[in-house]
Amino acid sequence: MLSQLVYVSNRKANCTAEEIEKILASCKQNNPSLNITGVLLYSEAKFIQLVEGEAKVIMSLYDKIKKDPRHSNVMMISYNPIKEKSFPSWHMGTRDISKTDVQFKTDISTEDKKVFTEILGGKEENGQKVLNLLKRFF
Ligand SMILES: Cc1cc2nc3c(=O)[nH]c(=O)nc-3n(C[C@H](O)[C@H](O)[C@H](O)COP(=O)(O)O)c2cc1C
């Protein structure tokens, strides 16, 4: 069964730009053979990641990611069975959202901004809303 999981977490101070590069290298190394796709957004303080693939594979990846010392307070905000992938060609698309902040402030509606803040706070649990917002970054 295909499934899609979204979580948010706090990026720790030890997670430097170099560590982000290493995370991306792990994604590149591991995700294609596991048929895992998705997106990873990060700012100086936060991560939002959407991963999709076979349910068992996604769960074991999530278990591994949760234990990663480069972030904390990993909180799942949605987990759903899906018919098809939303990001089939991204073995892990990434965006530094601190740099898009200015654009973000002008380009999206007040309602979207509210949803985004709620996602980051782990309060938004409407998977569809989260997905729609993440799609705008890609
Ligand atoms: C925010 C975040 C997202 C991550 N996403 C992935 C991922 O999609 N795929 C992956 O293999 N590792 C990911 N990792 C890294 C894993 O926690 C782990 O370090 C890595 O998979 C170990 O790879 P290895 O078994 O090849 O050494 C992520 C780590 C963090 C902190």
The ligand as an SDF file (V2000), in Angstrom:
LIG
                    3D

 31 33  0  0  0  0  0  0  0  0999 V2000
   15.2680   16.1000    8.5720 C   0  0  0  0  0  0  0  0  0  0  0  0
   15.9130   14.8280    8.1100 C   0  0  0  0  0  0  0  0  0  0  0  0
   15.4320   14.1750    6.9770 C   0  0  0  0  0  0  0  0  0  0  0  0
   16.0110   12.9840    6.5300 C   0  0  0  0  0  0  0  0  0  0  0  0
   15.5220   12.3440    5.4250 N   0  0  0  0  0  0  0  0  0  0  0  0
   16.0780   11.1850    5.0200 C   0  0  0  0  0  0  0  0  0  0  0  0
   15.5630   10.4890    3.8820 C   0  0  0  0  0  0  0  0  0  0  0  0
   14.6030   10.8850    3.2310 O   0  0  0  0  0  0  0  0  0  0  0  0
   16.2030    9.3390    3.5150 N   0  0  0  0  0  0  0  0  0  0  0  0
   17.2680    8.8360    4.1940 C   0  0  0  0  0  0  0  0  0  0  0  0
   17.7880    7.7880    3.8090 O   0  0  0  0  0  0  0  0  0  0  0  0
   17.7780    9.4840    5.2530 N   0  0  0  0  0  0  0  0  0  0  0  0
   17.1960   10.6400    5.6900 C   0  0  0  0  0  0  0  0  0  0  0  0
   17.7260   11.2850    6.7770 N   0  0  0  0  0  0  0  0  0  0  0  0
   18.9550   10.7540    7.4020 C   0  0  0  0  0  0  0  0  0  0  0  0
   18.6950    9.5950    8.3300 C   0  0  0  0  0  0  0  0  0  0  0  0
   18.2590   10.0410    9.5990 O   0  0  0  0  0  0  0  0  0  0  0  0
   20.0010    8.7700    8.5240 C   0  0  0  0  0  0  0  0  0  0  0  0
   21.0150    9.5970    9.0010 O   0  0  0  0  0  0  0  0  0  0  0  0
   20.4790    8.1720    7.2090 C   0  0  0  0  0  0  0  0  0  0  0  0
   19.4300    7.5700    6.4960 O   0  0  0  0  0  0  0  0  0  0  0  0
   21.5480    7.1310    7.4990 C   0  0  0  0  0  0  0  0  0  0  0  0
   21.9780    6.6590    6.2650 O   0  0  0  0  0  0  0  0  0  0  0  0
   22.9090    5.3790    6.1230 P   0  0  0  0  0  0  0  0  0  0  0  0
   22.1400    4.2500    6.7700 O   0  0  0  0  0  0  0  0  0  0  0  0
   23.1150    5.2270    4.6650 O   0  0  0  0  0  0  0  0  0  0  0  0
   24.1640    5.7290    6.8720 O   0  0  0  0  0  0  0  0  0  0  0  0
   17.1240   12.4570    7.2450 C   0  0  0  0  0  0  0  0  0  0  0  0
   17.5910   13.1170    8.3920 C   0  0  0  0  0  0  0  0  0  0  0  0
   17.0000   14.2950    8.8220 C   0  0  0  0  0  0  0  0  0  0  0  0
   17.5340   14.9780   10.0540 C   0  0  0  0  0  0  0  0  0  0  0  0
  1  2  1  0
  2  3  1  0
  2 30  2  0
  3  4  2  0
  4  5  1  0
  4 28  1  0
  5  6  2  0
  6  7  1  0
  6 13  1  0
  7  8  2  0
  7  9  1  0
  9 10  1  0
 10 11  2  0
 10 12  1  0
 12 13  2  0
 13 14  1  0
 14 15  1  0
 14 28  1  0
 15 16  1  0
 16 17  1  0
 16 18  1  0
 18 19  1  0
 18 20  1  0
 20 21  1  0
 20 22  1  0
 22 23  1  0
 23 24  1  0
 24 25  2  0
 24 26  1  0
 24 27  1  0
 28 29  2  0
 29 30  1  0
 30 31  1  0
M  END
$$$$
